[in-house]
Amino acid sequence: MTEVPFPAAQVHFGVFFQGVNHHTVWSHPSSGSQIDFETFRQVATTAERGLFDAFFLGEGLRLREQDGQLLDTDIAGRPDAIAQLAALAGITDRIGLVATQNTTYNEPADLARRLAGLDVLSDGRAGWNVVTTDNAWTGENFRRGGFLDHAHRYDRAAEFLGIAREIWDSWSDNAIAESRQSSSWLTPGAVRTIERETEHFRVAIRPTLPRSAQGHPVIFQAGASPAGRDFAASSAEVIFSPFGTHFDAAREFADDIRARLVTAGRPADDIRILPGTQIVLADRESEVEEKKRWLLEHQITGATALSLAGQVWGRDLSHLDPEGPLPVEDPETTAISGTRGAQRDGHDRVAVVKQWRELAETKRLTLRQVVIETTARFGFAGTPGQVADELTRWVRHGASDGFNITPYLVPTGLDDIVDLLIPELQERGSYRTEYTGTTLREHLGLHAPLTRR
Ligand SMILES: Cc1cc2nc3c(=O)[nH]c(=O)nc-3n(C[C@H](O)[C@H](O)[C@H](O)COP(=O)(O)O)c2cc1C
């Protein structure tokens, strides 16, 4: 029998309400609003019924575009994450509330304060997914032509997070006077002014809030480049990765992250690794393939296929027939400008197009079929029992600590996961049967915040 490295490991679940993406099928009759609070309420309360660790929101500060054209074939808009989570804090009790917020276009005094507000008001359930925002157009919202190159983004992120942590540590534990007879509400000297001069910031901040029930919001990180991984290793408590489909790739990524943690002077288990994934459940094994096919057909419509192929080619391909062959012309290879691109640079494009052409030829596929073939991102598909076995194998063999699940339908997409999959996991002893703590930090089994050990 092969040895199980983490025999007691438990599966942690977050729900990733993506907002923009082509994975959520918005066009199906059973699909609800992507914007109304009722949708968020249903998803969050279903996840809480399923004892999930967290409800997780992505962030986009501007409608997505490619070469100045809106990418509008899939879901495009969404409310501000912190506003949305603050509303959910009022109607949920336990589930963690994680906001993706970028460090490139925010300011520490403002963002750290808003996150602390969510953390205090939710009694210690807030998380912050620290991103640097890789697209090139968002900067235009803030300063004309405003783009910050990749390396500088992570420098700024590290400085940003350092200041945020000082803000969250600035009130001593007895900062609020205990007696109503005191002459001042604050204990004299109990709140520090944060003065910092770094490459990106020059600030003197008097923070407005005490620490929350969990000390600090839990720090998530999403970014897979070497700079992103190092940032996670030095600073993050949860890493949200794109490695949620293939066991070997996930295991390699997780091993790499754990090694980087040790290099950064932290214990290897000081982080939770939660790849994003999709789960497709069917009652019978014979129905699994059919359900996957149904889902792919709905996720990659003709228009979506043309839009995704257009990003690869760097050209507008909307005039083509998605059921026809790949475009005959070569991809655009000029270097991407600071404000135009969506996804890829010139080098990447040539390689991807070559790969797509080979695939189309060998398997005799249409454009849409190639896109389906190359962008399908199921993590797990099967009967509830089969998927429960596989998820348990992942966490017990160190490929992840759980998953951030994108439901393919909202608001109902978590129903079968909660009703059918979770009982199977519980039967295998790999999923909690009740919340044992009240804060997000406790659900994740994390230590005290990094600056408070
Ligand atoms: C799983 C995952 C989710 C992400 N979600 C967002 C998001 O919601 N908003 C955003 O601006 N960037 C998001 N990003 C992008 C990251 O902030 C980062 O800019 C990008 O991954 C480039 O960094 P890297 O080169 O280190 O990968 C996400 C990245 C990953 C891997």
The ligand as a MOL file (V3000), in Angstrom:
LIG
                    3D

  0  0  0     0  0            999 V3000
M  V30 BEGIN CTAB
M  V30 COUNTS 31 33 0 0 0
M  V30 BEGIN ATOM
M  V30 1 C -6.5560 32.2840 -9.3960 0
M  V30 2 C -6.3120 33.7360 -9.7070 0
M  V30 3 C -7.3320 34.6760 -9.5270 0
M  V30 4 C -7.1280 36.0260 -9.8120 0
M  V30 5 N -8.1340 36.9340 -9.6380 0
M  V30 6 C -7.9240 38.2380 -9.9540 0
M  V30 7 C -8.9510 39.2020 -9.8040 0
M  V30 8 O -10.0750 38.8900 -9.4090 0
M  V30 9 N -8.6760 40.4890 -10.1210 0
M  V30 10 C -7.4510 40.8770 -10.5970 0
M  V30 11 O -7.2540 42.0500 -10.8520 0
M  V30 12 N -6.4620 39.9840 -10.7540 0
M  V30 13 C -6.6650 38.6870 -10.4510 0
M  V30 14 N -5.6570 37.7810 -10.6250 0
M  V30 15 C -4.4090 38.2390 -11.2740 0
M  V30 16 C -3.3040 38.4910 -10.3130 0
M  V30 17 O -3.4920 39.6030 -9.5520 0
M  V30 18 C -2.0110 38.7770 -11.0110 0
M  V30 19 O -2.0670 40.0740 -11.5140 0
M  V30 20 C -1.7390 37.8970 -12.1480 0
M  V30 21 O -1.9000 36.5750 -11.7770 0
M  V30 22 C -0.3350 38.1820 -12.6580 0
M  V30 23 O 0.5540 37.8760 -11.6600 0
M  V30 24 P 1.5340 36.7010 -11.8600 0
M  V30 25 O 2.3640 37.1560 -13.0370 0
M  V30 26 O 2.2930 36.6220 -10.5940 0
M  V30 27 O 0.7170 35.4800 -12.1500 0
M  V30 28 C -5.8550 36.4340 -10.3100 0
M  V30 29 C -4.8440 35.4840 -10.4900 0
M  V30 30 C -5.0500 34.1620 -10.1930 0
M  V30 31 C -3.9050 33.2050 -10.3780 0
M  V30 END ATOM
M  V30 BEGIN BOND
M  V30 1 1 1 2
M  V30 2 1 2 3
M  V30 3 2 2 30
M  V30 4 2 3 4
M  V30 5 1 4 5
M  V30 6 1 4 28
M  V30 7 2 5 6
M  V30 8 1 6 7
M  V30 9 1 6 13
M  V30 10 2 7 8
M  V30 11 1 7 9
M  V30 12 1 9 10
M  V30 13 2 10 11
M  V30 14 1 10 12
M  V30 15 2 12 13
M  V30 16 1 13 14
M  V30 17 1 14 15
M  V30 18 1 14 28
M  V30 19 1 15 16
M  V30 20 1 16 17
M  V30 21 1 16 18
M  V30 22 1 18 19
M  V30 23 1 18 20
M  V30 24 1 20 21
M  V30 25 1 20 22
M  V30 26 1 22 23
M  V30 27 1 23 24
M  V30 28 2 24 25
M  V30 29 1 24 26
M  V30 30 1 24 27
M  V30 31 2 28 29
M  V30 32 1 29 30
M  V30 33 1 30 31
M  V30 END BOND
M  V30 END CTAB
M  END
